[in-house]
Amino acid sequence: MEPVIQDKIIREIEIDWLKKKRKTSRYNLKSDNKEIKILSIGEKNFLVDKEDSDGLRGSVSVFEGSKQIFDCLIFRSEDFGAAACFEYKRKTRADNKPAKDFVLDPDHPIGSLPSV
């Protein structure tokens, strides 16, 4: 095969993969009032669309659906075709529960109803 034809085939495969991942991925990140779809996520890095990655760095929040799962400090490491790879400098699990050493008084009021 001609190298030009191979390059076109590879680009078409990448574009098809990006479209599929945009539809099926349930992870996204928020940074500076921007919400970006995460195409693939791992323990040490994640991939986003290269077009969406301009100016993306620093502190971001990673969500699974509407639930926040991580607070991260990220930097761009390399590009894979039409996707950009970002690595974690710091990744902290976001917990929606109170701290384990937090003790709730068993007699605390649950709510107050107005008297009639």
A tleap script that builds the chain and sets N, CA, C and O, in Angstrom:
source leaprc.protein.ff14SB
mol = sequence {
  NMET GLU PRO VAL ILE GLN ASP LYS ILE ILE
  ARG GLU ILE GLU ILE ASP TRP LEU LYS LYS
  LYS ARG LYS THR SER ARG TYR ASN LEU LYS
  SER ASP ASN LYS GLU ILE LYS ILE LEU SER
  ILE GLY GLU LYS ASN PHE LEU VAL ASP LYS
  GLU ASP SER ASP GLY LEU ARG GLY SER VAL
  SER VAL PHE GLU GLY SER LYS GLN ILE PHE
  ASP CYS LEU ILE PHE ARG SER GLU ASP PHE
  GLY ALA ALA ALA CYS PHE GLU TYR LYS ARG
  LYS THR ARG ALA ASP ASN LYS PRO ALA LYS
  ASP PHE VAL LEU ASP PRO ASP HIE PRO ILE
  GLY SER LEU PRO SER CVAL
}
set mol.1.N position { 0.823 -1.187 0.000 }
set mol.1.CA position { 0.000 0.000 0.000 }
set mol.1.C position { 0.865 1.248 0.000 }
set mol.1.O position { 1.965 1.266 0.552 }
set mol.2.N position { 0.359 2.260 -0.613 }
set mol.2.CA position { 1.050 3.546 -0.632 }
set mol.2.C position { 1.033 4.147 0.778 }
set mol.2.O position { 0.040 4.006 1.492 }
set mol.3.N position { 2.117 4.816 1.190 }
set mol.3.CA position { 2.123 5.454 2.505 }
set mol.3.C position { 1.035 6.509 2.664 }
set mol.3.O position { 0.508 6.686 3.763 }
set mol.4.N position { 0.692 7.209 1.593 }
set mol.4.CA position { -0.351 8.239 1.664 }
set mol.4.C position { -1.695 7.592 1.970 }
set mol.4.O position { -2.473 8.116 2.768 }
set mol.5.N position { -1.966 6.466 1.344 }
set mol.5.CA position { -3.231 5.757 1.578 }
set mol.5.C position { -3.272 5.227 3.009 }
set mol.5.O position { -4.314 5.295 3.662 }
set mol.6.N position { -2.151 4.701 3.503 }
set mol.6.CA position { -2.094 4.223 4.880 }
set mol.6.C position { -2.380 5.349 5.858 }
set mol.6.O position { -3.126 5.155 6.818 }
set mol.7.N position { -1.801 6.519 5.633 }
set mol.7.CA position { -2.038 7.661 6.522 }
set mol.7.C position { -3.511 8.060 6.529 }
set mol.7.O position { -4.059 8.380 7.583 }
set mol.8.N position { -4.148 8.045 5.375 }
set mol.8.CA position { -5.568 8.388 5.304 }
set mol.8.C position { -6.413 7.375 6.058 }
set mol.8.O position { -7.359 7.746 6.753 }
set mol.9.N position { -6.080 6.108 5.926 }
set mol.9.CA position { -6.821 5.058 6.635 }
set mol.9.C position { -6.656 5.225 8.136 }
set mol.9.O position { -7.625 5.109 8.886 }
set mol.10.N position { -5.438 5.495 8.576 }
set mol.10.CA position { -5.182 5.687 10.006 }
set mol.10.C position { -5.958 6.888 10.532 }
set mol.10.O position { -6.547 6.811 11.611 }
set mol.11.N position { -5.971 7.992 9.798 }
set mol.11.CA position { -6.731 9.177 10.222 }
set mol.11.C position { -8.223 8.884 10.317 }
set mol.11.O position { -8.884 9.316 11.261 }
set mol.12.N position { -8.752 8.154 9.345 }
set mol.12.CA position { -10.179 7.804 9.371 }
set mol.12.C position { -10.514 6.911 10.566 }
set mol.12.O position { -11.570 7.062 11.180 }
set mol.13.N position { -9.622 5.988 10.893 }
set mol.13.CA position { -9.826 5.127 12.061 }
set mol.13.C position { -9.806 5.959 13.339 }
set mol.13.O position { -10.637 5.745 14.221 }
set mol.14.N position { -8.871 6.906 13.455 }
set mol.14.CA position { -8.805 7.783 14.624 }
set mol.14.C position { -10.072 8.618 14.770 }
set mol.14.O position { -10.604 8.754 15.871 }
set mol.15.N position { -10.556 9.176 13.663 }
set mol.15.CA position { -11.774 9.997 13.698 }
set mol.15.C position { -12.967 9.157 14.129 }
set mol.15.O position { -13.796 9.613 14.917 }
set mol.16.N position { -13.057 7.936 13.620 }
set mol.16.CA position { -14.145 7.038 13.997 }
set mol.16.C position { -14.061 6.689 15.481 }
set mol.16.O position { -15.083 6.648 16.166 }
set mol.17.N position { -12.844 6.437 15.984 }
set mol.17.CA position { -12.648 6.117 17.398 }
set mol.17.C position { -13.065 7.295 18.273 }
set mol.17.O position { -13.717 7.105 19.300 }
set mol.18.N position { -12.686 8.531 17.868 }
set mol.18.CA position { -13.053 9.720 18.638 }
set mol.18.C position { -14.566 9.889 18.714 }
set mol.18.O position { -15.105 10.187 19.780 }
set mol.19.N position { -15.246 9.704 17.599 }
set mol.19.CA position { -16.703 9.841 17.592 }
set mol.19.C position { -17.350 8.824 18.530 }
set mol.19.O position { -18.265 9.157 19.282 }
set mol.20.N position { -16.872 7.592 18.480 }
set mol.20.CA position { -17.422 6.540 19.330 }
set mol.20.C position { -17.186 6.850 20.803 }
set mol.20.O position { -18.093 6.703 21.622 }
set mol.21.N position { -15.970 7.278 21.143 }
set mol.21.CA position { -15.639 7.578 22.540 }
set mol.21.C position { -16.400 8.793 23.062 }
set mol.21.O position { -16.783 8.818 24.231 }
set mol.22.N position { -16.625 9.798 22.219 }
set mol.22.CA position { -17.400 10.970 22.656 }
set mol.22.C position { -18.810 10.564 23.066 }
set mol.22.O position { -19.362 11.110 24.021 }
set mol.23.N position { -19.392 9.610 22.349 }
set mol.23.CA position { -20.763 9.179 22.649 }
set mol.23.C position { -20.832 8.270 23.867 }
set mol.23.O position { -21.785 8.353 24.642 }
set mol.24.N position { -19.835 7.400 24.052 }
set mol.24.CA position { -19.940 6.367 25.082 }
set mol.24.C position { -19.259 6.714 26.397 }
set mol.24.O position { -19.563 6.086 27.412 }
set mol.25.N position { -18.359 7.678 26.425 }
set mol.25.CA position { -17.630 7.983 27.652 }
set mol.25.C position { -18.544 8.654 28.671 }
set mol.25.O position { -19.316 9.550 28.330 }
set mol.26.N position { -18.451 8.218 29.911 }
set mol.26.CA position { -19.256 8.823 30.974 }
set mol.26.C position { -18.431 9.735 31.876 }
set mol.26.O position { -18.948 10.290 32.845 }
set mol.27.N position { -17.146 9.889 31.555 }
set mol.27.CA position { -16.261 10.744 32.331 }
set mol.27.C position { -16.092 12.097 31.648 }
set mol.27.O position { -16.028 12.190 30.423 }
set mol.28.N position { -16.021 13.146 32.472 }
set mol.28.CA position { -15.726 14.477 31.955 }
set mol.28.C position { -14.954 15.250 33.013 }
set mol.28.O position { -14.886 14.845 34.173 }
set mol.29.N position { -14.378 16.359 32.599 }
set mol.29.CA position { -13.656 17.180 33.559 }
set mol.29.C position { -14.102 18.619 33.424 }
set mol.29.O position { -14.547 19.059 32.364 }
set mol.30.N position { -13.971 19.344 34.527 }
set mol.30.CA position { -14.340 20.756 34.540 }
set mol.30.C position { -13.129 21.569 34.960 }
set mol.30.O position { -12.444 21.263 35.937 }
set mol.31.N position { -12.890 22.630 34.173 }
set mol.31.CA position { -11.787 23.532 34.443 }
set mol.31.C position { -12.153 24.912 33.917 }
set mol.31.O position { -12.460 25.068 32.735 }
set mol.32.N position { -12.121 25.895 34.774 }
set mol.32.CA position { -12.390 27.282 34.378 }
set mol.32.C position { -13.661 27.422 33.554 }
set mol.32.O position { -13.619 27.962 32.449 }
set mol.33.N position { -14.764 26.957 34.058 }
set mol.33.CA position { -16.080 27.038 33.412 }
set mol.33.C position { -16.140 26.290 32.083 }
set mol.33.O position { -17.053 26.528 31.292 }
set mol.34.N position { -15.191 25.391 31.819 }
set mol.34.CA position { -15.193 24.547 30.629 }
set mol.34.C position { -15.461 23.115 31.056 }
set mol.34.O position { -14.934 22.647 32.065 }
set mol.35.N position { -16.283 22.425 30.280 }
set mol.35.CA position { -16.524 21.010 30.524 }
set mol.35.C position { -16.031 20.235 29.306 }
set mol.35.O position { -16.455 20.494 28.180 }
set mol.36.N position { -15.136 19.287 29.542 }
set mol.36.CA position { -14.489 18.541 28.463 }
set mol.36.C position { -14.720 17.055 28.681 }
set mol.36.O position { -14.566 16.554 29.795 }
set mol.37.N position { -15.085 16.358 27.629 }
set mol.37.CA position { -15.315 14.918 27.662 }
set mol.37.C position { -13.974 14.183 27.692 }
set mol.37.O position { -13.085 14.477 26.893 }
set mol.38.N position { -13.828 13.224 28.617 }
set mol.38.CA position { -12.631 12.399 28.685 }
set mol.38.C position { -12.865 11.168 27.828 }
set mol.38.O position { -13.841 10.444 28.030 }
set mol.39.N position { -11.976 10.926 26.871 }
set mol.39.CA position { -12.129 9.805 25.952 }
set mol.39.C position { -11.699 8.489 26.585 }
set mol.39.O position { -12.347 7.462 26.386 }
set mol.40.N position { -10.615 8.515 27.342 }
set mol.40.CA position { -10.090 7.321 27.987 }
set mol.40.C position { -9.407 7.755 29.271 }
set mol.40.O position { -8.719 8.775 29.293 }
set mol.41.N position { -9.588 6.991 30.343 }
set mol.41.CA position { -9.007 7.375 31.630 }
set mol.41.C position { -8.283 6.184 32.224 }
set mol.41.O position { -8.749 5.049 32.124 }
set mol.42.N position { -7.128 6.448 32.852 }
set mol.42.CA position { -6.327 5.409 33.483 }
set mol.42.C position { -5.829 5.867 34.841 }
set mol.42.O position { -6.208 6.935 35.323 }
set mol.43.N position { -4.982 5.061 35.455 }
set mol.43.CA position { -4.451 5.379 36.781 }
set mol.43.C position { -3.485 6.570 36.751 }
set mol.43.O position { -3.441 7.361 37.693 }
set mol.44.N position { -2.715 6.691 35.669 }
set mol.44.CA position { -1.689 7.728 35.612 }
set mol.44.C position { -1.985 8.833 34.617 }
set mol.44.O position { -1.345 9.884 34.663 }
set mol.45.N position { -2.957 8.621 33.701 }
set mol.45.CA position { -3.214 9.623 32.675 }
set mol.45.C position { -4.614 9.472 32.097 }
set mol.45.O position { -5.343 8.537 32.431 }
set mol.46.N position { -4.979 10.408 31.222 }
set mol.46.CA position { -6.243 10.341 30.508 }
set mol.46.C position { -6.096 11.011 29.151 }
set mol.46.O position { -5.164 11.783 28.925 }
set mol.47.N position { -7.028 10.709 28.249 }
set mol.47.CA position { -7.010 11.272 26.897 }
set mol.47.C position { -8.239 12.136 26.678 }
set mol.47.O position { -9.345 11.781 27.087 }
set mol.48.N position { -8.035 13.269 26.029 }
set mol.48.CA position { -9.129 14.133 25.594 }
set mol.48.C position { -8.907 14.475 24.128 }
set mol.48.O position { -7.817 14.272 23.593 }
set mol.49.N position { -9.937 14.989 23.489 }
set mol.49.CA position { -9.827 15.414 22.099 }
set mol.49.C position { -8.824 16.562 22.018 }
set mol.49.O position { -8.864 17.480 22.837 }
set mol.50.N position { -7.930 16.515 21.037 }
set mol.50.CA position { -6.883 17.527 20.900 }
set mol.50.C position { -7.477 18.916 20.708 }
set mol.50.O position { -6.904 19.900 21.174 }
set mol.51.N position { -8.626 19.011 20.023 }
set mol.51.CA position { -9.261 20.315 19.796 }
set mol.51.C position { -9.743 20.948 21.096 }
set mol.51.O position { -9.745 22.172 21.225 }
set mol.52.N position { -10.152 20.124 22.062 }
set mol.52.CA position { -10.659 20.625 23.340 }
set mol.52.C position { -9.552 20.925 24.339 }
set mol.52.O position { -9.808 21.539 25.375 }
set mol.53.N position { -8.332 20.505 24.048 }
set mol.53.CA position { -7.275 20.547 25.052 }
set mol.53.C position { -6.470 21.843 25.085 }
set mol.53.O position { -5.574 21.979 25.918 }
set mol.54.N position { -6.761 22.791 24.208 }
set mol.54.CA position { -5.990 24.037 24.193 }
set mol.54.C position { -6.151 24.788 25.514 }
set mol.54.O position { -7.268 25.070 25.948 }
set mol.55.N position { -5.036 25.101 26.137 }
set mol.55.CA position { -5.047 25.859 27.383 }
set mol.55.C position { -5.432 25.051 28.604 }
set mol.55.O position { -5.602 25.620 29.682 }
set mol.56.N position { -5.575 23.752 28.471 }
set mol.56.CA position { -5.965 22.905 29.597 }
set mol.56.C position { -4.730 22.512 30.396 }
set mol.56.O position { -3.822 21.871 29.867 }
set mol.57.N position { -4.697 22.898 31.669 }
set mol.57.CA position { -3.608 22.541 32.572 }
set mol.57.C position { -3.979 22.999 33.964 }
set mol.57.O position { -4.947 23.736 34.153 }
set mol.58.N position { -3.217 22.565 34.916 }
set mol.58.CA position { -3.435 22.996 36.286 }
set mol.58.C position { -4.479 22.180 37.002 }
set mol.58.O position { -4.556 20.965 36.824 }
set mol.59.N position { -5.278 22.835 37.807 }
set mol.59.CA position { -6.254 22.174 38.660 }
set mol.59.C position { -7.565 21.927 37.920 }
set mol.59.O position { -8.149 22.853 37.358 }
set mol.60.N position { -8.027 20.674 37.921 }
set mol.60.CA position { -9.289 20.295 37.290 }
set mol.60.C position { -10.039 19.341 38.209 }
set mol.60.O position { -9.453 18.736 39.107 }
set mol.61.N position { -11.327 19.215 37.980 }
set mol.61.CA position { -12.159 18.252 38.690 }
set mol.61.C position { -12.665 17.224 37.699 }
set mol.61.O position { -13.164 17.583 36.632 }
set mol.62.N position { -12.542 15.948 38.038 }
set mol.62.CA position { -12.979 14.859 37.175 }
set mol.62.C position { -14.300 14.316 37.712 }
set mol.62.O position { -14.439 14.054 38.906 }
set mol.63.N position { -15.271 14.150 36.805 }
set mol.63.CA position { -16.606 13.693 37.171 }
set mol.63.C position { -16.949 12.400 36.435 }
set mol.63.O position { -16.560 12.203 35.284 }
set mol.64.N position { -17.674 11.536 37.108 }
set mol.64.CA position { -18.283 10.368 36.475 }
set mol.64.C position { -19.775 10.640 36.474 }
set mol.64.O position { -20.441 10.502 37.500 }
set mol.65.N position { -20.292 11.024 35.329 }
set mol.65.CA position { -21.671 11.497 35.264 }
set mol.65.C position { -21.750 12.846 35.959 }
set mol.65.O position { -21.104 13.805 35.538 }
set mol.66.N position { -22.546 12.919 37.030 }
set mol.66.CA position { -22.649 14.168 37.783 }
set mol.66.C position { -21.920 14.092 39.123 }
set mol.66.O position { -21.920 15.063 39.880 }
set mol.67.N position { -21.304 12.955 39.422 }
set mol.67.CA position { -20.618 12.750 40.701 }
set mol.67.C position { -19.124 13.040 40.555 }
set mol.67.O position { -18.452 12.456 39.705 }
set mol.68.N position { -18.611 13.946 41.391 }
set mol.68.CA position { -17.190 14.266 41.351 }
set mol.68.C position { -16.404 13.121 41.978 }
set mol.68.O position { -16.731 12.656 43.070 }
set mol.69.N position { -15.357 12.669 41.271 }
set mol.69.CA position { -14.562 11.563 41.804 }
set mol.69.C position { -13.128 11.962 42.139 }
set mol.69.O position { -12.526 11.359 43.028 }
set mol.70.N position { -12.557 12.963 41.452 }
set mol.70.CA position { -11.186 13.381 41.712 }
set mol.70.C position { -11.029 14.890 41.598 }
set mol.70.O position { -11.733 15.553 40.837 }
set mol.71.N position { -10.089 15.414 42.373 }
set mol.71.CA position { -9.512 16.737 42.167 }
set mol.71.C position { -8.088 16.477 41.725 }
set mol.71.O position { -7.353 15.756 42.400 }
set mol.72.N position { -7.685 17.052 40.600 }
set mol.72.CA position { -6.385 16.718 40.022 }
set mol.72.C position { -5.596 17.961 39.654 }
set mol.72.O position { -6.153 19.024 39.378 }
set mol.73.N position { -4.298 17.794 39.658 }
set mol.73.CA position { -3.369 18.753 39.091 }
set mol.73.C position { -2.750 18.039 37.899 }
set mol.73.O position { -2.131 16.987 38.057 }
set mol.74.N position { -2.914 18.604 36.701 }
set mol.74.CA position { -2.531 17.882 35.481 }
set mol.74.C position { -1.560 18.672 34.620 }
set mol.74.O position { -1.435 19.888 34.759 }
set mol.75.N position { -0.876 17.967 33.731 }
set mol.75.CA position { -0.052 18.591 32.710 }
set mol.75.C position { -0.125 17.742 31.441 }
set mol.75.O position { -0.350 16.533 31.498 }
set mol.76.N position { 0.069 18.393 30.308 }
set mol.76.CA position { 0.002 17.709 29.014 }
set mol.76.C position { 1.321 16.995 28.756 }
set mol.76.O position { 2.392 17.593 28.861 }
set mol.77.N position { 1.237 15.710 28.417 }
set mol.77.CA position { 2.470 14.957 28.214 }
set mol.77.C position { 2.780 14.719 26.740 }
set mol.77.O position { 3.903 14.980 26.308 }
set mol.78.N position { 1.821 14.233 25.955 }
set mol.78.CA position { 2.073 13.967 24.544 }
set mol.78.C position { 0.763 13.867 23.783 }
set mol.78.O position { -0.316 13.879 24.375 }
set mol.79.N position { 0.870 13.766 22.457 }
set mol.79.CA position { -0.306 13.632 21.600 }
set mol.79.C position { -0.313 12.258 20.945 }
set mol.79.O position { 0.731 11.721 20.576 }
set mol.80.N position { -1.504 11.707 20.811 }
set mol.80.CA position { -1.701 10.449 20.102 }
set mol.80.C position { -2.683 10.706 18.973 }
set mol.80.O position { -3.890 10.548 19.154 }
set mol.81.N position { -2.186 11.095 17.822 }
set mol.81.CA position { -3.054 11.380 16.689 }
set mol.81.C position { -3.969 12.552 16.989 }
set mol.81.O position { -3.505 13.679 17.159 }
set mol.82.N position { -5.278 12.287 17.055 }
set mol.82.CA position { -6.260 13.344 17.296 }
set mol.82.C position { -6.594 13.494 18.778 }
set mol.82.O position { -7.496 14.254 19.131 }
set mol.83.N position { -5.877 12.778 19.652 }
set mol.83.CA position { -6.120 12.858 21.091 }
set mol.83.C position { -4.884 13.397 21.796 }
set mol.83.O position { -3.757 13.169 21.357 }
set mol.84.N position { -5.104 14.111 22.886 }
set mol.84.CA position { -4.021 14.640 23.703 }
set mol.84.C position { -3.999 13.898 25.034 }
set mol.84.O position { -5.045 13.663 25.639 }
set mol.85.N position { -2.818 13.536 25.478 }
set mol.85.CA position { -2.655 12.790 26.728 }
set mol.85.C position { -2.242 13.760 27.839 }
set mol.85.O position { -1.350 14.587 27.651 }
set mol.86.N position { -2.892 13.650 28.983 }
set mol.86.CA position { -2.567 14.447 30.159 }
set mol.86.C position { -2.219 13.498 31.292 }
set mol.86.O position { -2.866 12.465 31.466 }
set mol.87.N position { -1.199 13.849 32.060 }
set mol.87.CA position { -0.797 13.045 33.206 }
set mol.87.C position { -1.122 13.793 34.489 }
set mol.87.O position { -1.205 15.021 34.513 }
set mol.88.N position { -1.305 13.016 35.560 }
set mol.88.CA position { -1.599 13.584 36.869 }
set mol.88.C position { -0.299 13.913 37.596 }
set mol.88.O position { 0.607 13.083 37.674 }
set mol.89.N position { -0.217 15.120 38.122 }
set mol.89.CA position { 0.842 15.441 39.074 }
set mol.89.C position { 0.350 15.091 40.476 }
set mol.89.O position { 1.097 14.604 41.325 }
set mol.90.N position { -0.924 15.357 40.678 }
set mol.90.CA position { -1.572 15.047 41.956 }
set mol.90.C position { -2.994 14.617 41.647 }
set mol.90.O position { -3.662 15.224 40.810 }
set mol.91.N position { -3.458 13.576 42.318 }
set mol.91.CA position { -4.823 13.091 42.115 }
set mol.91.C position { -5.392 12.735 43.485 }
set mol.91.O position { -4.926 11.806 44.144 }
set mol.92.N position { -6.409 13.493 43.901 }
set mol.92.CA position { -7.011 13.302 45.211 }
set mol.92.C position { -8.461 12.883 45.036 }
set mol.92.O position { -9.230 13.541 44.335 }
set mol.93.N position { -8.824 11.789 45.677 }
set mol.93.CA position { -10.198 11.303 45.583 }
set mol.93.C position { -11.123 12.277 46.315 }
set mol.93.O position { -10.865 12.661 47.456 }
set mol.94.N position { -12.195 12.663 45.642 }
set mol.94.CA position { -13.191 13.551 46.244 }
set mol.94.C position { -14.196 12.680 46.987 }
set mol.94.O position { -14.744 11.733 46.422 }
set mol.95.N position { -14.431 12.996 48.225 }
set mol.95.CA position { -15.344 12.194 49.036 }
set mol.95.C position { -16.506 13.074 49.460 }
set mol.95.O position { -16.290 14.162 49.996 }
set mol.96.N position { -17.718 12.631 49.234 }
set mol.96.CA position { -18.902 13.412 49.562 }
set mol.96.C position { -19.401 13.130 50.973 }
set mol.96.O position { -20.394 13.715 51.405 }
set mol.97.N position { -18.736 12.254 51.682 }
set mol.97.CA position { -19.130 11.911 53.048 }
set mol.97.C position { -18.313 12.737 54.033 }
set mol.97.O position { -17.241 13.230 53.684 }
set mol.98.N position { -18.813 12.894 55.271 }
set mol.98.CA position { -18.005 13.582 56.282 }
set mol.98.C position { -16.760 12.759 56.627 }
set mol.98.O position { -16.704 11.558 56.366 }
set mol.99.N position { -15.781 13.413 57.207 }
set mol.99.CA position { -14.557 12.717 57.598 }
set mol.99.C position { -14.871 11.608 58.592 }
set mol.99.O position { -15.862 11.683 59.319 }
set mol.100.N position { -14.026 10.573 58.626 }
set mol.100.CA position { -14.277 9.421 59.489 }
set mol.100.C position { -14.249 9.783 60.968 }
set mol.100.O position { -14.894 9.114 61.776 }
set mol.101.N position { -13.519 10.821 61.333 }
set mol.101.CA position { -13.464 11.203 62.738 }
set mol.101.C position { -14.588 12.167 63.129 }
set mol.101.O position { -14.612 12.655 64.259 }
set mol.102.N position { -15.509 12.446 62.219 }
set mol.102.CA position { -16.646 13.317 62.490 }
set mol.102.C position { -17.738 12.504 63.178 }
set mol.102.O position { -18.212 11.506 62.635 }
set mol.103.N position { -18.136 12.939 64.380 }
set mol.103.CA position { -19.166 12.219 65.134 }
set mol.103.C position { -20.423 13.073 65.146 }
set mol.103.O position { -20.388 14.248 65.511 }
set mol.104.N position { -21.520 12.474 64.748 }
set mol.104.CA position { -22.800 13.158 64.728 }
set mol.104.C position { -23.560 12.809 65.996 }
set mol.104.O position { -23.707 11.632 66.327 }
set mol.105.N position { -24.045 13.822 66.709 }
set mol.105.CA position { -24.794 13.604 67.932 }
set mol.105.C position { -26.061 12.808 67.616 }
set mol.105.O position { -26.826 13.212 66.740 }
set mol.106.N position { -26.305 11.690 68.305 }
set mol.106.CA position { -27.495 10.893 67.992 }
set mol.106.C position { -28.805 11.622 68.289 }
set mol.106.O position { -29.848 11.253 67.748 }
set mol.107.N position { -28.770 12.640 69.129 }
set mol.107.CA position { -29.987 13.379 69.474 }
set mol.107.C position { -30.124 14.686 68.688 }
set mol.107.O position { -30.921 15.548 69.058 }
set mol.108.N position { -29.362 14.837 67.619 }
set mol.108.CA position { -29.438 16.085 66.856 }
set mol.108.C position { -30.789 16.165 66.111 }
set mol.108.O position { -31.330 15.140 65.696 }
set mol.109.N position { -31.320 17.371 65.948 }
set mol.109.CA position { -32.581 17.498 65.227 }
set mol.109.C position { -32.375 17.237 63.739 }
set mol.109.O position { -31.408 17.716 63.148 }
set mol.110.N position { -33.278 16.482 63.142 }
set mol.110.CA position { -33.188 16.169 61.723 }
set mol.110.C position { -33.736 17.320 60.897 }
set mol.110.O position { -33.224 17.602 59.814 }
set mol.111.N position { -34.732 17.961 61.375 }
set mol.111.CA position { -35.349 19.093 60.692 }
set mol.111.C position { -36.291 19.786 61.655 }
set mol.111.O position { -36.586 19.253 62.724 }
set mol.112.N position { -36.764 20.957 61.294 }
set mol.112.CA position { -37.701 21.637 62.179 }
set mol.112.C position { -38.972 21.933 61.403 }
set mol.112.O position { -38.928 22.361 60.250 }
set mol.113.N position { -40.084 21.701 62.041 }
set mol.113.CA position { -41.385 21.986 61.435 }
set mol.113.C position { -41.963 23.233 62.127 }
set mol.113.O position { -41.869 23.354 63.348 }
set mol.114.N position { -42.542 24.131 61.382 }
set mol.114.CA position { -43.147 25.314 62.009 }
set mol.114.C position { -44.373 24.906 62.835 }
set mol.114.O position { -45.126 24.007 62.461 }
set mol.115.N position { -44.546 25.583 63.953 }
set mol.115.CA position { -45.731 25.278 64.769 }
set mol.115.C position { -46.956 25.945 64.161 }
set mol.115.O position { -46.879 27.052 63.627 }
set mol.116.N position { -48.057 25.271 64.250 }
set mol.116.CA position { -49.285 25.768 63.626 }
set mol.116.C position { -50.151 26.475 64.642 }
set mol.116.O position { -51.229 26.962 64.302 }
savepdb mol mol.pdb
quit
